[in-house]
């Protein structure tokens, strides 16, 4: 039996397909020489076809446009009327109608059908018995391939799977979409090999009795979620085909590849109001430390590449029982998602293990707003973590989220207050109005939050189905209760925050270490001096011994009463006056009666050099 696994757009070219690579490894382990399995990185073909700029634009476009889906609409569905003029007028307003960019986009869009058929012919895909296609974030690129493949060879079996496949959309597509034979909901590491065995043995009953593997004949007769393979079960990750594809398209000369692996699944916190995972996904499972260490070091040694770990949250225990044993090659690093409450010793451990890129789940620099979204963290922790990231040269990718139900003007004002003070810390990658994702607390409790939810408008321009079906297909929703306070406040404050963040980001668009934004102090013969280059120019001035001691103590948050107790020779009024002076100089952050220094002590110059060389911030 011949099986082809397709990585389709818009997976970024520097990342391999982890899920399909795992499935390929499982199939080879189970069936050995009885099957032939090929994994094709067709996203690399499309990266060449669209060109770097257009591919990146579509991939990173505004979430509300769903452009990654719409681009493949004409090729995914049979005999539908084009709606491109209306779509472009609604969702591509930033591209002038008659501009060269729009002309190029339309040219590539119109040629997609021919290009898909060329790829099918080039890789002889219709000669395979089973085609597995990934739908990691978007669905229509996968559907387009299934349609064209089935039109050429109706006998081949098409299977769609990936993170985008939840219960409702899986059932809806298998009922309505004629070019799909199976849709896998959940992990395919057990269900997909089970399907292959049923096909090989010509056992119709067996192949249609697998939980989470929907077909036209088993809806309502099988469980909706695939059985999961134990996370400690070893699966060989063979990324040779990924690197061969990069080399074939000369992409290895343009990009720095990042191979992927997992060390945990789910999230031990699992209570953020905006999180779009269903409860089965949130269940926390951790790979045993010894296995994690062995696998990380094995793939570092084999591929000499960066490793991106796809965990939703790094196991905290790994700081002590995994990271000290990681052996990263020179110039290579690990990427992880983390909590935003790590202390300095934990951040040192990350740096020693070459965990040089993290997504720390900061989301906000306002404690009341963090409480509103059930993050379980506070602004002091978020700010301290950003300080440690700069000090230890750890790239921090985070989004500043706004527009939450219940968000107040005071919360927006608190963001404006702190943002203007932290230009020496990592800016957010983007200012993001909250969206309502399927399975989130907001989605499940819309009435409680006074939300009137509807699928993103763009879904109406993507799926040619009755609008009543869209709530079953959609993953992203909007609140159409536009008279509520959080909508009005978002309109009032968004531009102010966007301008602030753009100014912040510009301070990080330097490749000259002398221009790097800093806030610190240093000793001279005549006392302690502040060095402040947050806003561009350098401002140096002397502070008093008491101010220096207070700033040292405020490395961690303290109240004025704490300081009065610590400095018994000082009056309450005197301490408060010093705090007010430090606040006027924007040297501290205050919230809820607590104060914390914003200074970074003892910059490590080699780490600053790494940040200057590596950072690539873009303004909106």
N, C-alpha and C positions, 0 to 999 in steps of 0.2 A: 504494500500500500504506500502511496505517495501523499505526503501532507505538506502543504505550503502555509507558512505563518507570515502574515503581512503587517509590517509596521507602516502605518499610513499617516499623512499629515493630521495635525500640525505639531507632532512631537519635534522639539528642537533637535537639531542635528548632532549636538554634542552629547546627547543622552541615548543610551541603548534602550531597547524594549525589555525591561526587567521581567514583566509577566510572561511574555512570549518566550523569553530565554529560559525561564523556569519551566514552562510547559515543554519546550523542546528537550530540556534535560530529563524531565520525567518520562517523556515518551521513549527516549533512547534507552533509559534505564529499564523500563518495563518491557518494551517490545524488541529491544536490541536490533539485530539485523533483519527482523521481519518487516520493518518499515523504513522509509526514507523520509527524513524531515529536513526541510529547508526554511530558513528564516530570511526574509527579504526586507531590506531597509528602503522601502519605497519613499519614505519621507526625504531621504537624501536625493532621490530623483526629483522630487517636487521642489526641494530647496534650490536645485540647479535650474529647474524650469521657471520658477517664479523670480529667482534672483534673491540675493540676501536681503535687500531692503524691503521688497514686497512681502517675502515670506515672514520676516520679522514683524512687519506692520500688521499683517493679518493675524499672526500668532499672538501678538501683544496688543491687539486692538481693544477698544472699549468693550467691556463685558456685555453691556446692554445691546450691542449690535449683533452679537452672535455671528460675526462675519466668518469665523472658522467653519461654521455650519453652512451658512448661506452660499458661500462660494461653490459648494458642491451640489447645491439644490437641483439644478437642471440635469445633472448626471445621476442623481440618486433616485429620481422618480420618473415614471413613464409618462410621456406626452403631457407635460404640464406647461402652462403658459408662463413665459418669462415675466417677472415683476421687477426687473433690475432697475428701471428708471425710478419707480416709487421707492424701492429699497435704498438706492443711492441717495435720493433726496432726503430720506428720513435719517439714515444712519451713517452716511459718509460726508457729512456737511463740511468736515475739515479739509476735504479734497475738492478744489474747484472743478466744476463740471467739464470744462474744456481744457483742463490742464494736461500736460504730458503724462503726469502720474495717473490720472484717471483713464487716459487713452491706453496706457500700458496695462493697467489693471483689467480693463474690459477685454483687451486683446488676449491676455492670458486666461481670463475667465471663459471666453468664447472657445478657446482651444483645448479646454480641459478634457472633453470627450475623446478627441483624437489622441491626446497624450495618454489617457488611461488605457485606450486600446493598444497603443504602441507598447506600453509597459507589459500588458498582458501577453502580447506577442513576443516581446524581447525575452521575458523570463519563462515563456511557455507555461503560463499559469493554468491554462485550461487542460493541460495534460495531467494535472494532479487530481487525486480522488477527493480530497478534503481540503478546503481553504478555511483557515482560521484568521479572522481579522480583529485587530484591537480597536476598542473605542475607549481610550483612556479619559479624554475630556469631551470630545465631540463625536457625533455619531454619523453624520452624513458622509464624510469621506469614506468611511467603511462601507456604508450602504451603496455608495456609487460603484465601488469595486465589485460588490456582490451582484449588483444589477448587470454590469457589463459582462462579468464572468458567466452569469447564468444565461444571458442572451446568446453567448457563443457556445456554451456547453451546458445545457439544462440538467445534465445528469450529475455534474459534480455537486458535492455537498458543501454548503456554506454555513459557517458557524461564526456568530458575532459574540464577543465578550469584552470585558474590561470594566474599569471603575465606573463608567457612565451607565452601566446596565443595572438598574434597580428593578424591583418587582413590577411596578406599573408599566414602565416603558418596555420592559422585556415582554410582558404579556401583550401589550398593545401592538408592538412591532411584529411579533410572531403571528398575530391574527391578521394584520392589515398589509404587511409588506410581503409581496409575493416572491421575492428573490432571496429570502432567508429560510434555511431549513431548521436551524437551531439557534437559540440565544442562551448564552451562559450567564446566569445571575450569581454573582459571588466569585470566589476563587475557582479556577478551573483545574487545579492541580490533581484533583481526584475525579471530578466529573468529566473532564475532557478525555483523559485516558479511558474512562469507562465507556464513553461514547465511541471512541475508536475501536475498542474491543468488540462492542456490539455490532459495529459496521463490518469489522473483519470477519466476525463469526456469523454474519447475516442474521443476527438475532434482533428482529424488529421490536419485540417486547422489551428486551433488556435495554436497548438504546433509547427507548421512550419511557423508561421507568427510573430515570436518574434525577434525583432532587437538584433543582436549580438549573436543569438543562431543558429549556422549554422547546417544544415542537408544536406543530399544528394539531397534533392528536392527543397531547397530554396535559393541556392547560386545565388546572383544577384537580389533576390526578396525582401530581408530584409536589413535593415541598418546594417552596419558592427560592430557597437558598442552598447553594451547593455545599456539600460536606467539605470541611477544611482540613488540610494536611497539617499535622503538628509542625510548629515553627522550628522545632529542633531536628526535624527530618532533613537530612542533607540532600540538597539539590545542586548538582554541578552547574555552575554558571559559565557557559562557554561563550565568550564574547568575541571569538575570532572572526565571526562573520560581520560583526559590527566594525571592527578595525579594518577588515578587508574592504568593506563598503566605503569607509572614510577615505581609505587610500585610493580606491578606484576613482572617486570623484575629487581627489586632491583636497579634500576637506581637512585632512590631517595637517595640512600646511596653513590652514586658516583658523582653526579652532582648537581649543584645549579640551579633549574628551574627558568626560566624567562618567565612570562606570557606576552602576547602581547595585545595591544589595539591601537587605532588611535585617534588623536585629530585634525588632519588636513589632507588634501589631496592636492597633487600638490606642486608647488614651486612658491613663489612670485617673486623670482629672475628669474629663468628659462632661463638663457642666457649663461650658460657654454658650451663651444664648444664641449665637449666630452659627454654631458649628453644624454642618450639614452631613453628619454621619448618622446612620441608623444604629440602633442599640447593639446589634450584633457586631457591627464594625468597631464600636467603642470598647468592647470587651478587651481587657489588656492581657497580652501574652508576650513574654520576654524570652528571648533565646538564652540558653545557658551560657554563662560567661566564657567558659573554656572553648565552646564551639564558636562564639563570636570572635574571640581573639584569633583562633586558628584561621577562620575564614577571611577576616580582614587582612591578616598578614599574607595569606596565600594569594589573594587577588592583588594586593599591592605588589608582591614579588612577581607574579605572572605577567601583569599588564603595565606595571610602572606608570600608573595613571591615578589621577584624583579619584576618590571614592565618595559618591553621594549616597548617604544612608536615607532610605525613604520613610523611616519611622515618623509617625505623627509627633512623637515626643521621645527624646532619648531617655533610656532607663537611667534614673539617677544613680543607681548602684554601680553603673558602669564606670563612674568617675574613679572609683577605688579598685574595682575588680576586673576591668577591661582596659581602660585607657593607658595605665602604666605599662602594659605589655604590647601595645601597638608599635609596630616598626615601620613607619612611613618612609618611603624613599626620599632622597634629597629633592626638595622642590615640589613635593606632592603633599596633598592634605586631604583630610576627611571633612565632610559636610554633614551637619545634623540639625534637626529641629529640636529646640530645647524650651524649658520654662524660662521665664524672665526674672527669676529670683535667685540666680546663682551668686554665691559669695566670692570673694577674691581668691581664696584658696582653690575653689572649684574651677574658676576661670584659668588660674595658673595650670591646673591639671589638663584642661582642654588644650592650652597652648603647647605644653610639653608633648602631648600626643599628636600634635599637628592637626587638631581640629580647628582649622583656620577660617571656616565659613559656617555661620550658624543662622538659623531663622528662629529668633528667641521668643516669638509670640508676644511681643510687647503690646501692640495694638493701640496703646494710649499712654500719655504722660499725666493723666488726671486720675487720682484715686476714686473719686465719686463715679467717674465714667467706667473705670475698671470694675467697680462694684456693680454698676448697672448691667454690665455684660457678663457677670459671674466669672471673672477671670481668676479670682482667688489670689491676686497679687495687688501690689500698690505702686504708686508712682515713684516712691523712693527706690524700690527694688529695680524698677525699669531703668531709672536714670543711672543708678549705680552699675547696672549691668552694661549699659552703653559706655560708661566711663572705663570699665574693665576691658571692654572690647577694644577701645582705642589704645589703652595702655599696653595690652598684650597682643595687639596686631591681629585681632580676630574680626573678620568681616561680618557685619550684622545686617541681615536683610529683614526689614519689617515694614508693615503698612500702618499708617495712622487712620483709624476708623472713626467715622463720624456719622451723624444722622440717626442715631439709635432712638427707638421709641422711649420716651421719658427723658431724653436729653434736654438739659436746661441751658439758659443763657450763661449761667455761672460756670458751667462745664466748658463752654466754648471760651469764655474769658480766661479760665484757668489755663487752657491750651495756649492762648495767645501770650499769657504771662510767662509760661515756661519756655515756649519755643524760641522767643527772642533771646533767651539766656544760654541756650545749649548749641550754638552753632559750632562748637568744638567737638560735639558728639555726632555719631552717625545720623544723618537725616533719614527719614523714611523713604522707601523706594517710591511711594505714591500716597497721595491723600485719597482715601476711598470711602465714598458714601456706602453705608451698610446696605447689603442686599439680603433678601430673605431666601435662604436655600431650603430645599426640601429636607425634611427630617429635623430641622433645627428646632430649638425650643420656641422660637417665634412662629414658625410654620405650624407646629403642633398645638400652639396655644394662641392663635391669632385673635380670638375674641377677648381673651384676658388682656392683651396688649392693644386692643382697639384698632386692629389692623384689618384692612379690606384687601385681601391678597388676590393677585391675578398674575398669570405667567408673563414674563417679559414680552413686550409687544412684538419683538423680532420673531418670536416663535410663529406668529401668524404669517410671516413672510417666508418661513422655512418649510413647514409641514403643510402639505395640501389636504389636510384632514379637517373634519368638522371642528370648529373652535371648541366645542364641548369636550373634545378629547385632549386638548392641549394641557389641562391641569394634570393629566395622567402622564404626559410625556415630559413636561417641563421640569427642570431642576432649579431654575432661578425664577424668583417671583419679586414683584414690586407691591408696595402698599399704596393703594389708590385712595386712601382716606386723606386727601391732600389738605384738609382743613385742620389737621392736628398740629400741635405745637412743634413737634420735631421736624416736620416738613418745612414749616415757615422759618424756623431757626436755621435749618441747613441752608436755605436760600439766602438768609441774611449774612451768615458767617463764612460760607464756603470760599468765596473769592478772597476774603481777608486771609484765611488760613493758607490758601493756595499760593498767594503772593509771598507770604512768610516762608513757606516751605521751599519755594523756588529760590528765594534769596539764600536760604540755608544751604540748599543743594549747590548753588553756585560757589559757595565758599569751599566746597569739596571738589570742585572741578579744576584741580591744579596738579601738575606733575613736578612742581618745584617744592621741595621739602621746606624751603624757607617761607613759603606762602601758606603752609599747613596751619589751619586754625587751632590755636592752643589757649588754654587757661591754666596757669600754674603759678607757683611762687618759688623763689630761690633766695638763698642767703647771700648777703654781701657783708663786708666788714662793718657797715653801719646799720645793719638790720635786715628785715625781711621785705622783699619786693614782689609785687604782683606782676606777672607777665600776661597780658591779655591781647590776643590778636583775633578774637572771635569775629569781629565785624570788618576785618580787612587790615586796617592799620594796626601798628603795635602801640599799645598803651602800657607803660610801666610806671609804677608808683609804689611808694613805701607805705607799709601798714604798721600799726603799733604791735608791740609784743603780745598784748592781750588779744588783739584781733587774730594774730597768727596762731596763738594757742587755741582759740575758739574754732578757727577753721580746721585745725588738726583734729580736734575732738569731733567736729561735724562731718568727718569722713562717713560716719553713720548717723542716722537721724536722732536728734535729741530735742527735748523741749527747753524752754527758757528756764524752767524750774530745775531741770537737770544741770544746766550750766551754772546756775546760782549755787547749787549744792557742790559742784565740782570746784568752783572758785569762791571759797568762803570769804575771801577778802573783798569781794565785789558786791555792790548792792544790786538788788533786782532792777532798779531803774538804770543803773550803769550797764548791766548786761543787755537789757532791752534796747538801750541806745546803741550799743555796739552792733546788735543784730539788725537794727534798722539801718545803720550805716552800711553794713555788708549787703543788705538787701538792696539799698539804693544803688550800690555798685554792681548789682546783678551777680554777686559772687556766691549767693546761696539760693536754695529753693525752700519755700515755706508752704506748708499745707497742714490744715487741721492742728495747728499749734505745735507742729514739729518743724525743725530746721535741718538742712543738710547742705554741706559744701558742694559746689559744682566743680571745684578745682581737681585736676588730675595731678597727683604728685609723682615725681620721678618718671617722666616719659622715658620709654626705652627707644632710643633712636633707630635701632635696627628694625623694630616693629613699625615705627612711623614710616621708614623707607618702604617696607613691604606694603603698607596701606596706600601710600602715594603711588606706587607702581601698579597696584592691583585695582584700586577703586575706579569705577566707570559710571559715575552718576549722571543721569539725564534729567533736565527740567521738563515740566509738562508743556 
